[in-house]
Amino acid sequence: MMTIEEVLRAAEVSTAPNGLSFASLPGTAGEAPLDRLVAAVPQSVTGRLGRTVCYFVPWLVKQRRGVAVATEPAAEGENRKELCHHLDIKPSANLLLISLRFYQDDRYGLAMEFFDKIAYIAAMEPASQNDFYQLLDQQLAGAQNGELTPEANEWRREAQKRREGGSADRETEQNYRRAAETDSLGIYMASLFTDVFYEDLAEDAGGPALPPDSLYERMRVLERLYPPNRGYSLQIVRQRPRKSTRATAT
């Protein structure tokens, strides 16, 4: 078992072509296409992350006074609480740890976890470009409901309720924007790296799902604001092909 401080000293940090810093413990780098995963983050998104470093580790274990990193599987009879990620946000820097063994043989799950947390960090501060926020405002005022996650659905309902009651407030609107941007930006980046089914997203919505047309609009705006890096592209397919293992969908 290693402390986070020991991991920071043991792992050698590299910088991807997009400027994002990342590292992995010796012996774990070959378990997943980490270089390509990290490089999928658009360079213009990296500019919103501040000083952020991502560490890929074998296991993350919850302990009484924090989080530790395990380099070996749990012993027979050992009862330990394993985590998928650990995120430490500080004014000086952001530290993100992702458990590779938590997502062993699950490339899709690993991608969704990584990009969701990167999107969360990026959405902490409002973007200087407001095209995406304008689209969110239009969708919020529209007749269709639905979001990508339970949190976004909750904030959407609260924002709509306050608007209808004539008591819209800035904090509620910002919380909705932050949740919706985190979800949408995470999906956008994940779809640059791997295939995503719209059906899977609808199942995770925890309420009314964001309609395909609305998701399509968000992906296109994000693609314009955060163009894919060389070697990556966004493909949008509305329906799952009958004879295919996966297909990118909205």
CYANA upper distance limits for C-alpha pairs under 8 A (distance plus 0.5 A):
  1 MET  CA     68 ALA  CA      7.10
  1 MET  CA     69 VAL  CA      6.21
  1 MET  CA     70 ALA  CA      5.06
  1 MET  CA     71 THR  CA      6.97
  1 MET  CA     72 GLU  CA      8.48
  2 MET  CA      6 GLU  CA      6.47
  2 MET  CA      7 VAL  CA      7.11
  2 MET  CA     68 ALA  CA      6.29
  2 MET  CA     69 VAL  CA      5.52
  2 MET  CA     70 ALA  CA      6.71
  2 MET  CA     71 THR  CA      8.31
  3 THR  CA      7 VAL  CA      6.93
  3 THR  CA     67 VAL  CA      7.97
  3 THR  CA     68 ALA  CA      5.48
  3 THR  CA     69 VAL  CA      6.64
  4 ILE  CA      8 LEU  CA      6.76
  4 ILE  CA     67 VAL  CA      7.89
  4 ILE  CA     68 ALA  CA      6.61
  4 ILE  CA     69 VAL  CA      7.20
  5 GLU  CA      9 ARG  CA      6.98
  6 GLU  CA     10 ALA  CA      6.61
  7 VAL  CA     11 ALA  CA      6.46
  7 VAL  CA     25 LEU  CA      7.78
  7 VAL  CA     69 VAL  CA      8.15
 10 ALA  CA     25 LEU  CA      7.42
 11 ALA  CA     23 ALA  CA      6.46
 11 ALA  CA     24 SER  CA      6.32
 11 ALA  CA     25 LEU  CA      5.60
 11 ALA  CA     26 PRO  CA      7.49
 12 GLU  CA     23 ALA  CA      6.29
 12 GLU  CA     24 SER  CA      7.73
 12 GLU  CA     25 LEU  CA      8.32
 13 VAL  CA     21 SER  CA      6.96
 13 VAL  CA     22 PHE  CA      5.98
 13 VAL  CA     23 ALA  CA      5.08
 13 VAL  CA     24 SER  CA      8.29
 14 SER  CA     21 SER  CA      6.13
 14 SER  CA     22 PHE  CA      6.01
 14 SER  CA     23 ALA  CA      6.53
 15 THR  CA     19 GLY  CA      6.22
 15 THR  CA     20 LEU  CA      6.11
 15 THR  CA     21 SER  CA      4.93
 15 THR  CA     22 PHE  CA      6.87
 16 ALA  CA     20 LEU  CA      5.90
 16 ALA  CA     21 SER  CA      6.83
 16 ALA  CA     22 PHE  CA      8.09
 16 ALA  CA     35 ASP  CA      7.76
 16 ALA  CA     38 VAL  CA      7.41
 16 ALA  CA     39 ALA  CA      6.43
 17 PRO  CA     39 ALA  CA      7.08
 18 ASN  CA     39 ALA  CA      6.59
 18 ASN  CA     41 VAL  CA      7.63
 18 ASN  CA     42 PRO  CA      7.24
 18 ASN  CA     43 GLN  CA      5.17
 18 ASN  CA     46 THR  CA      7.35
 18 ASN  CA    229 ASN  CA      8.31
 19 GLY  CA     43 GLN  CA      7.40
 19 GLY  CA     46 THR  CA      7.06
 20 LEU  CA     38 VAL  CA      7.71
 20 LEU  CA     39 ALA  CA      8.25
 20 LEU  CA     46 THR  CA      6.62
 20 LEU  CA     52 THR  CA      7.82
 20 LEU  CA     53 VAL  CA      7.64
 21 SER  CA     52 THR  CA      7.29
 21 SER  CA     53 VAL  CA      5.42
 21 SER  CA     54 CYS  CA      6.96
 22 PHE  CA     38 VAL  CA      8.21
 22 PHE  CA     53 VAL  CA      5.82
 22 PHE  CA     54 CYS  CA      5.06
 22 PHE  CA     55 TYR  CA      6.13
 22 PHE  CA     56 PHE  CA      8.25
 23 ALA  CA     53 VAL  CA      8.29
 23 ALA  CA     54 CYS  CA      6.91
 23 ALA  CA     55 TYR  CA      5.33
 23 ALA  CA     56 PHE  CA      6.77
 24 SER  CA     28 THR  CA      6.84
 24 SER  CA     29 ALA  CA      6.32
 24 SER  CA     55 TYR  CA      5.98
 24 SER  CA     56 PHE  CA      5.17
 24 SER  CA     57 VAL  CA      6.46
 25 LEU  CA     29 ALA  CA      7.53
 25 LEU  CA     55 TYR  CA      8.45
 25 LEU  CA     56 PHE  CA      7.49
 25 LEU  CA     57 VAL  CA      6.48
 25 LEU  CA     58 PRO  CA      8.39
 28 THR  CA     56 PHE  CA      8.35
 28 THR  CA     57 VAL  CA      7.53
 28 THR  CA     58 PRO  CA      7.26
 29 ALA  CA     34 LEU  CA      7.51
 31 GLU  CA    100 LEU  CA      8.09
 32 ALA  CA    100 LEU  CA      8.29
 32 ALA  CA    107 ARG  CA      8.15
 33 PRO  CA     37 LEU  CA      6.62
 34 LEU  CA     38 VAL  CA      6.53
 35 ASP  CA     39 ALA  CA      6.56
 36 ARG  CA     40 ALA  CA      6.67
 36 ARG  CA    193 PHE  CA      8.38
 37 LEU  CA     41 VAL  CA      8.20
 37 LEU  CA    111 ALA  CA      7.68
 37 LEU  CA    193 PHE  CA      7.14
 39 ALA  CA    229 ASN  CA      8.29
 40 ALA  CA    189 MET  CA      7.32
 40 ALA  CA    192 LEU  CA      7.01
 40 ALA  CA    193 PHE  CA      6.61
 40 ALA  CA    228 PRO  CA      7.97
 40 ALA  CA    229 ASN  CA      7.26
 40 ALA  CA    232 TYR  CA      7.33
 41 VAL  CA     45 VAL  CA      7.12
 41 VAL  CA     46 THR  CA      7.33
 41 VAL  CA    115 PHE  CA      8.30
 41 VAL  CA    189 MET  CA      6.72
 41 VAL  CA    228 PRO  CA      8.30
 41 VAL  CA    229 ASN  CA      8.14
 42 PRO  CA     46 THR  CA      7.04
 42 PRO  CA    189 MET  CA      8.15
 42 PRO  CA    226 TYR  CA      6.54
 42 PRO  CA    227 PRO  CA      6.95
 42 PRO  CA    228 PRO  CA      5.88
 42 PRO  CA    229 ASN  CA      6.04
 43 GLN  CA     47 GLY  CA      7.08
 43 GLN  CA    226 TYR  CA      8.11
 43 GLN  CA    229 ASN  CA      7.35
 44 SER  CA     48 ARG  CA      7.74
 44 SER  CA    226 TYR  CA      6.10
 44 SER  CA    227 PRO  CA      8.10
 45 VAL  CA     49 LEU  CA      7.50
 45 VAL  CA    122 ALA  CA      7.41
 45 VAL  CA    226 TYR  CA      7.00
 46 THR  CA     50 GLY  CA      8.18
 46 THR  CA    122 ALA  CA      8.42
 48 ARG  CA    122 ALA  CA      5.70
 48 ARG  CA    127 ALA  CA      8.35
 49 LEU  CA    118 ILE  CA      8.18
 49 LEU  CA    121 ILE  CA      6.59
 49 LEU  CA    122 ALA  CA      5.70
 50 GLY  CA     93 ALA  CA      7.65
 50 GLY  CA     94 ASN  CA      8.25
 51 ARG  CA     92 SER  CA      7.78
 51 ARG  CA     93 ALA  CA      5.29
 51 ARG  CA     94 ASN  CA      6.60
 52 THR  CA     93 ALA  CA      6.27
 52 THR  CA     94 ASN  CA      5.02
 52 THR  CA     95 LEU  CA      6.43
 52 THR  CA     96 LEU  CA      7.99
 53 VAL  CA     93 ALA  CA      8.44
 53 VAL  CA     94 ASN  CA      6.96
 53 VAL  CA     95 LEU  CA      5.87
 53 VAL  CA     96 LEU  CA      6.77
 54 CYS  CA     95 LEU  CA      6.65
 54 CYS  CA     96 LEU  CA      5.12
 54 CYS  CA     97 LEU  CA      6.22
 54 CYS  CA     98 ILE  CA      7.97
 55 TYR  CA     95 LEU  CA      8.30
 55 TYR  CA     96 LEU  CA      6.69
 55 TYR  CA     97 LEU  CA      5.23
 55 TYR  CA     98 ILE  CA      6.83
 56 PHE  CA     97 LEU  CA      6.32
 56 PHE  CA     98 ILE  CA      5.45
 56 PHE  CA     99 SER  CA      6.59
 56 PHE  CA    100 LEU  CA      6.87
 57 VAL  CA     69 VAL  CA      7.52
 57 VAL  CA     71 THR  CA      8.37
 57 VAL  CA     97 LEU  CA      7.41
 57 VAL  CA     98 ILE  CA      6.68
 57 VAL  CA     99 SER  CA      5.68
 57 VAL  CA    100 LEU  CA      6.45
 58 PRO  CA     69 VAL  CA      7.78
 58 PRO  CA     70 ALA  CA      6.98
 58 PRO  CA     71 THR  CA      6.17
 58 PRO  CA     72 GLU  CA      8.26
 58 PRO  CA     99 SER  CA      5.96
 58 PRO  CA    100 LEU  CA      5.70
 58 PRO  CA    101 ARG  CA      5.79
 58 PRO  CA    102 PHE  CA      8.37
 59 TRP  CA     69 VAL  CA      6.14
 59 TRP  CA     70 ALA  CA      5.50
 59 TRP  CA     71 THR  CA      6.96
 59 TRP  CA     72 GLU  CA      8.33
 59 TRP  CA     73 PRO  CA      8.35
 59 TRP  CA     82 GLU  CA      7.33
 59 TRP  CA     83 LEU  CA      7.95
 59 TRP  CA     99 SER  CA      5.55
 59 TRP  CA    100 LEU  CA      7.27
 59 TRP  CA    101 ARG  CA      6.40
 59 TRP  CA    102 PHE  CA      7.22
 60 LEU  CA     67 VAL  CA      7.29
 60 LEU  CA     68 ALA  CA      6.42
 60 LEU  CA     69 VAL  CA      5.26
 60 LEU  CA     70 ALA  CA      6.71
 60 LEU  CA     82 GLU  CA      6.05
 60 LEU  CA     83 LEU  CA      5.69
 60 LEU  CA     84 CYS  CA      7.34
 60 LEU  CA     85 HIS  CA      7.47
 60 LEU  CA     86 HIS  CA      8.23
 60 LEU  CA     98 ILE  CA      8.26
 60 LEU  CA     99 SER  CA      6.31
 61 VAL  CA     67 VAL  CA      6.19
 61 VAL  CA     68 ALA  CA      5.74
 61 VAL  CA     69 VAL  CA      6.51
 61 VAL  CA     70 ALA  CA      7.26
 61 VAL  CA     80 ARG  CA      7.25
 61 VAL  CA     81 LYS  CA      6.17
 61 VAL  CA     82 GLU  CA      5.01
 61 VAL  CA     83 LEU  CA      6.34
 62 LYS  CA     66 GLY  CA      6.84
 62 LYS  CA     67 VAL  CA      5.28
 62 LYS  CA     68 ALA  CA      7.06
 62 LYS  CA     80 ARG  CA      7.90
 62 LYS  CA     81 LYS  CA      5.96
 62 LYS  CA     82 GLU  CA      6.67
 62 LYS  CA     83 LEU  CA      7.17
 63 GLN  CA     67 VAL  CA      5.89
 63 GLN  CA     68 ALA  CA      7.30
 63 GLN  CA     81 LYS  CA      8.36
 67 VAL  CA     86 HIS  CA      8.28
 74 ALA  CA     78 GLU  CA      6.35
 74 ALA  CA     79 ASN  CA      8.11
 74 ALA  CA     80 ARG  CA      7.80
 82 GLU  CA    102 PHE  CA      8.19
 83 LEU  CA     99 SER  CA      7.67
 83 LEU  CA    102 PHE  CA      7.85
 84 CYS  CA     98 ILE  CA      6.72
 84 CYS  CA     99 SER  CA      5.80
 84 CYS  CA    102 PHE  CA      6.27
 84 CYS  CA    103 TYR  CA      8.24
 84 CYS  CA    113 GLU  CA      8.41
 85 HIS  CA     96 LEU  CA      7.79
 85 HIS  CA     97 LEU  CA      5.95
 85 HIS  CA     98 ILE  CA      5.03
 85 HIS  CA     99 SER  CA      6.38
 85 HIS  CA    113 GLU  CA      8.41
 86 HIS  CA     96 LEU  CA      6.38
 86 HIS  CA     97 LEU  CA      5.57
 86 HIS  CA     98 ILE  CA      7.21
 87 LEU  CA     94 ASN  CA      7.96
 87 LEU  CA     95 LEU  CA      6.31
 87 LEU  CA     96 LEU  CA      5.10
 87 LEU  CA     97 LEU  CA      6.89
 87 LEU  CA    117 LYS  CA      8.50
 88 ASP  CA     94 ASN  CA      6.30
 88 ASP  CA     95 LEU  CA      5.53
 88 ASP  CA     96 LEU  CA      6.94
 89 ILE  CA     93 ALA  CA      7.30
 89 ILE  CA     94 ASN  CA      5.20
 89 ILE  CA     95 LEU  CA      7.01
 90 LYS  CA     94 ASN  CA      6.23
 96 LEU  CA    117 LYS  CA      8.42
 98 ILE  CA    114 PHE  CA      7.62
 99 SER  CA    103 TYR  CA      7.56
100 LEU  CA    104 GLN  CA      6.62
100 LEU  CA    110 LEU  CA      7.86
103 TYR  CA    107 ARG  CA      7.52
103 TYR  CA    109 GLY  CA      6.64
103 TYR  CA    110 LEU  CA      6.06
106 ASP  CA    110 LEU  CA      6.82
107 ARG  CA    111 ALA  CA      6.65
108 TYR  CA    112 MET  CA      6.69
108 TYR  CA    194 THR  CA      7.36
108 TYR  CA    195 ASP  CA      8.39
109 GLY  CA    113 GLU  CA      6.62
110 LEU  CA    114 PHE  CA      6.63
111 ALA  CA    115 PHE  CA      6.53
111 ALA  CA    190 ALA  CA      6.47
111 ALA  CA    193 PHE  CA      8.05
111 ALA  CA    194 THR  CA      8.09
112 MET  CA    116 ASP  CA      6.34
112 MET  CA    186 GLY  CA      7.59
112 MET  CA    187 ILE  CA      7.81
112 MET  CA    190 ALA  CA      6.48
113 GLU  CA    117 LYS  CA      6.86
114 PHE  CA    118 ILE  CA      6.81
115 PHE  CA    119 ALA  CA      6.47
115 PHE  CA    186 GLY  CA      5.38
115 PHE  CA    187 ILE  CA      7.96
115 PHE  CA    189 MET  CA      6.70
115 PHE  CA    190 ALA  CA      6.56
116 ASP  CA    120 TYR  CA      6.63
116 ASP  CA    182 THR  CA      7.17
116 ASP  CA    183 ASP  CA      7.23
116 ASP  CA    185 LEU  CA      8.13
116 ASP  CA    186 GLY  CA      4.90
116 ASP  CA    187 ILE  CA      7.88
117 LYS  CA    121 ILE  CA      6.84
117 LYS  CA    186 GLY  CA      8.11
118 ILE  CA    122 ALA  CA      6.80
118 ILE  CA    186 GLY  CA      7.79
119 ALA  CA    123 ALA  CA      6.54
119 ALA  CA    181 GLU  CA      8.13
119 ALA  CA    182 THR  CA      5.43
119 ALA  CA    183 ASP  CA      7.90
119 ALA  CA    185 LEU  CA      6.18
119 ALA  CA    186 GLY  CA      5.69
120 TYR  CA    124 MET  CA      6.89
120 TYR  CA    178 ARG  CA      8.48
120 TYR  CA    182 THR  CA      5.49
120 TYR  CA    186 GLY  CA      8.45
122 ALA  CA    182 THR  CA      8.26
123 ALA  CA    127 ALA  CA      7.99
123 ALA  CA    178 ARG  CA      6.13
123 ALA  CA    181 GLU  CA      6.92
123 ALA  CA    182 THR  CA      6.37
124 MET  CA    178 ARG  CA      7.36
126 PRO  CA    178 ARG  CA      8.38
129 GLN  CA    225 LEU  CA      8.37
130 ASN  CA    134 GLN  CA      6.66
131 ASP  CA    135 LEU  CA      6.88
131 ASP  CA    221 VAL  CA      7.77
132 PHE  CA    136 LEU  CA      6.80
132 PHE  CA    218 ARG  CA      7.68
132 PHE  CA    221 VAL  CA      6.79
132 PHE  CA    222 LEU  CA      7.53
133 TYR  CA    137 ASP  CA      6.68
133 TYR  CA    177 ARG  CA      7.41
134 GLN  CA    138 GLN  CA      6.81
135 LEU  CA    139 GLN  CA      6.70
135 LEU  CA    218 ARG  CA      7.92
136 LEU  CA    140 LEU  CA      6.47
136 LEU  CA    177 ARG  CA      7.76
136 LEU  CA    180 ALA  CA      8.44
137 ASP  CA    141 ALA  CA      6.75
138 GLN  CA    142 GLY  CA      6.69
139 GLN  CA    143 ALA  CA      8.47
139 GLN  CA    144 GLN  CA      7.92
139 GLN  CA    214 SER  CA      7.91
140 LEU  CA    145 ASN  CA      8.12
140 LEU  CA    156 ARG  CA      7.76
140 LEU  CA    160 GLN  CA      7.62
141 ALA  CA    160 GLN  CA      8.26
144 GLN  CA    211 PRO  CA      8.07
145 ASN  CA    208 PRO  CA      7.05
145 ASN  CA    209 ALA  CA      8.08
145 ASN  CA    210 LEU  CA      7.24
145 ASN  CA    211 PRO  CA      8.25
146 GLY  CA    153 ASN  CA      6.84
146 GLY  CA    205 ALA  CA      8.36
146 GLY  CA    207 GLY  CA      7.51
146 GLY  CA    208 PRO  CA      4.80
146 GLY  CA    209 ALA  CA      4.87
146 GLY  CA    210 LEU  CA      4.61
146 GLY  CA    211 PRO  CA      7.22
147 GLU  CA    152 ALA  CA      6.43
147 GLU  CA    153 ASN  CA      5.72
147 GLU  CA    156 ARG  CA      8.35
147 GLU  CA    180 ALA  CA      7.86
147 GLU  CA    205 ALA  CA      6.72
147 GLU  CA    207 GLY  CA      8.23
147 GLU  CA    208 PRO  CA      7.05
147 GLU  CA    209 ALA  CA      5.63
147 GLU  CA    210 LEU  CA      4.73
148 LEU  CA    152 ALA  CA      7.26
148 LEU  CA    153 ASN  CA      7.84
148 LEU  CA    180 ALA  CA      8.09
148 LEU  CA    183 ASP  CA      6.85
148 LEU  CA    184 SER  CA      8.12
148 LEU  CA    201 LEU  CA      6.93
148 LEU  CA    202 ALA  CA      7.37
148 LEU  CA    204 ASP  CA      7.44
148 LEU  CA    205 ALA  CA      5.15
148 LEU  CA    209 ALA  CA      6.53
148 LEU  CA    210 LEU  CA      6.32
149 THR  CA    153 ASN  CA      6.72
149 THR  CA    183 ASP  CA      7.67
149 THR  CA    204 ASP  CA      6.62
149 THR  CA    205 ALA  CA      4.63
149 THR  CA    206 GLY  CA      6.44
149 THR  CA    207 GLY  CA      8.36
150 PRO  CA    154 GLU  CA      6.59
150 PRO  CA    204 ASP  CA      8.29
150 PRO  CA    205 ALA  CA      6.03
150 PRO  CA    206 GLY  CA      5.05
150 PRO  CA    207 GLY  CA      6.97
151 GLU  CA    155 TRP  CA      6.83
151 GLU  CA    179 ALA  CA      7.30
152 ALA  CA    156 ARG  CA      6.48
152 ALA  CA    176 TYR  CA      6.71
152 ALA  CA    179 ALA  CA      5.62
152 ALA  CA    180 ALA  CA      6.09
152 ALA  CA    183 ASP  CA      8.46
153 ASN  CA    157 ARG  CA      6.71
153 ASN  CA    205 ALA  CA      8.08
153 ASN  CA    206 GLY  CA      8.08
153 ASN  CA    207 GLY  CA      7.24
153 ASN  CA    208 PRO  CA      8.02
154 GLU  CA    158 GLU  CA      6.81
155 TRP  CA    159 ALA  CA      6.53
155 TRP  CA    172 THR  CA      7.52
155 TRP  CA    175 ASN  CA      7.21
155 TRP  CA    176 TYR  CA      5.45
155 TRP  CA    179 ALA  CA      8.25
156 ARG  CA    160 GLN  CA      6.59
156 ARG  CA    176 TYR  CA      6.39
157 ARG  CA    161 LYS  CA      6.49
158 GLU  CA    162 ARG  CA      6.69
158 GLU  CA    172 THR  CA      7.76
159 ALA  CA    163 ARG  CA      6.66
159 ALA  CA    168 ALA  CA      7.27
159 ALA  CA    172 THR  CA      6.46
159 ALA  CA    173 GLU  CA      6.60
159 ALA  CA    176 TYR  CA      7.68
160 GLN  CA    164 GLU  CA      6.57
161 LYS  CA    165 GLY  CA      6.69
162 ARG  CA    166 GLY  CA      6.57
162 ARG  CA    167 SER  CA      5.39
162 ARG  CA    168 ALA  CA      5.20
162 ARG  CA    169 ASP  CA      8.00
163 ARG  CA    167 SER  CA      6.32
163 ARG  CA    168 ALA  CA      5.23
168 ALA  CA    172 THR  CA      8.05
168 ALA  CA    173 GLU  CA      8.16
169 ASP  CA    173 GLU  CA      6.98
170 ARG  CA    174 GLN  CA      6.57
171 GLU  CA    175 ASN  CA      6.65
172 THR  CA    176 TYR  CA      6.71
173 GLU  CA    177 ARG  CA      6.64
174 GLN  CA    178 ARG  CA      6.52
175 ASN  CA    179 ALA  CA      6.68
176 TYR  CA    180 ALA  CA      6.53
177 ARG  CA    181 GLU  CA      6.34
178 ARG  CA    182 THR  CA      6.52
179 ALA  CA    183 ASP  CA      6.80
180 ALA  CA    184 SER  CA      6.55
181 GLU  CA    185 LEU  CA      6.18
182 THR  CA    186 GLY  CA      6.44
183 ASP  CA    187 ILE  CA      6.76
184 SER  CA    188 TYR  CA      6.59
184 SER  CA    215 LEU  CA      8.33
184 SER  CA    218 ARG  CA      7.45
184 SER  CA    219 MET  CA      7.81
185 LEU  CA    189 MET  CA      6.72
185 LEU  CA    222 LEU  CA      7.59
186 GLY  CA    190 ALA  CA      6.61
187 ILE  CA    191 SER  CA      6.56
188 TYR  CA    192 LEU  CA      7.15
188 TYR  CA    219 MET  CA      6.52
188 TYR  CA    222 LEU  CA      7.75
188 TYR  CA    223 GLU  CA      8.26
188 TYR  CA    234 LEU  CA      8.34
189 MET  CA    193 PHE  CA      7.30
190 ALA  CA    194 THR  CA      6.49
190 ALA  CA    195 ASP  CA      8.18
190 ALA  CA    196 VAL  CA      8.00
191 SER  CA    195 ASP  CA      6.12
191 SER  CA    196 VAL  CA      6.41
191 SER  CA    234 LEU  CA      6.76
191 SER  CA    235 GLN  CA      8.14
191 SER  CA    248 THR  CA      7.23
192 LEU  CA    228 PRO  CA      7.81
192 LEU  CA    232 TYR  CA      6.21
192 LEU  CA    233 SER  CA      5.96
192 LEU  CA    234 LEU  CA      5.81
192 LEU  CA    235 GLN  CA      8.48
193 PHE  CA    232 TYR  CA      7.61
194 THR  CA    248 THR  CA      8.20
195 ASP  CA    246 ARG  CA      6.61
195 ASP  CA    247 ALA  CA      5.82
195 ASP  CA    248 THR  CA      4.83
195 ASP  CA    249 ALA  CA      8.12
196 VAL  CA    200 ASP  CA      8.11
196 VAL  CA    246 ARG  CA      7.83
196 VAL  CA    247 ALA  CA      6.78
196 VAL  CA    248 THR  CA      4.95
196 VAL  CA    249 ALA  CA      6.26
197 PHE  CA    201 LEU  CA      7.20
197 PHE  CA    240 ARG  CA      7.54
197 PHE  CA    246 ARG  CA      7.71
197 PHE  CA    247 ALA  CA      6.69
197 PHE  CA    248 THR  CA      6.07
197 PHE  CA    249 ALA  CA      5.31
197 PHE  CA    250 THR  CA      7.52
198 TYR  CA    202 ALA  CA      6.75
198 TYR  CA    212 PRO  CA      8.04
198 TYR  CA    238 ARG  CA      7.96
198 TYR  CA    239 GLN  CA      8.28
198 TYR  CA    248 THR  CA      8.17
198 TYR  CA    249 ALA  CA      5.40
198 TYR  CA    250 THR  CA      5.34
199 GLU  CA    203 GLU  CA      6.87
200 ASP  CA    204 ASP  CA      7.12
201 LEU  CA    205 ALA  CA      6.97
201 LEU  CA    209 ALA  CA      8.29
202 ALA  CA    208 PRO  CA      8.47
202 ALA  CA    209 ALA  CA      5.54
202 ALA  CA    210 LEU  CA      7.75
203 GLU  CA    209 ALA  CA      8.28
205 ALA  CA    209 ALA  CA      5.87
205 ALA  CA    210 LEU  CA      8.31
210 LEU  CA    214 SER  CA      6.96
210 LEU  CA    215 LEU  CA      6.91
211 PRO  CA    215 LEU  CA      6.83
212 PRO  CA    216 TYR  CA      6.53
212 PRO  CA    238 ARG  CA      7.79
212 PRO  CA    250 THR  CA      5.70
213 ASP  CA    217 GLU  CA      6.79
213 ASP  CA    250 THR  CA      8.12
214 SER  CA    218 ARG  CA      6.90
215 LEU  CA    219 MET  CA      6.70
215 LEU  CA    250 THR  CA      6.59
216 TYR  CA    220 ARG  CA      6.77
216 TYR  CA    236 ILE  CA      8.15
216 TYR  CA    250 THR  CA      6.43
217 GLU  CA    221 VAL  CA      6.83
218 ARG  CA    222 LEU  CA      6.64
219 MET  CA    223 GLU  CA      6.48
220 ARG  CA    224 ARG  CA      6.82
221 VAL  CA    225 LEU  CA      6.73
222 LEU  CA    226 TYR  CA      6.14
222 LEU  CA    227 PRO  CA      8.20
223 GLU  CA    227 PRO  CA      5.59
223 GLU  CA    228 PRO  CA      7.47
223 GLU  CA    234 LEU  CA      8.28
228 PRO  CA    232 TYR  CA      6.18
228 PRO  CA    233 SER  CA      6.47
228 PRO  CA    234 LEU  CA      8.18
229 ASN  CA    233 SER  CA      8.44
235 GLN  CA    248 THR  CA      6.84
235 GLN  CA    249 ALA  CA      8.38
236 ILE  CA    248 THR  CA      6.39
236 ILE  CA    249 ALA  CA      5.89
236 ILE  CA    250 THR  CA      6.65
237 VAL  CA    247 ALA  CA      7.60
237 VAL  CA    248 THR  CA      6.21
237 VAL  CA    249 ALA  CA      4.92
237 VAL  CA    250 THR  CA      6.71
238 ARG  CA    249 ALA  CA      5.47
238 ARG  CA    250 THR  CA      5.65
239 GLN  CA    249 ALA  CA      6.82
239 GLN  CA    250 THR  CA      8.28
240 ARG  CA    244 SER  CA      8.31
240 ARG  CA    246 ARG  CA      8.01
240 ARG  CA    247 ALA  CA      6.57
240 ARG  CA    249 ALA  CA      7.53
241 PRO  CA    246 ARG  CA      8.49
241 PRO  CA    247 ALA  CA      7.49
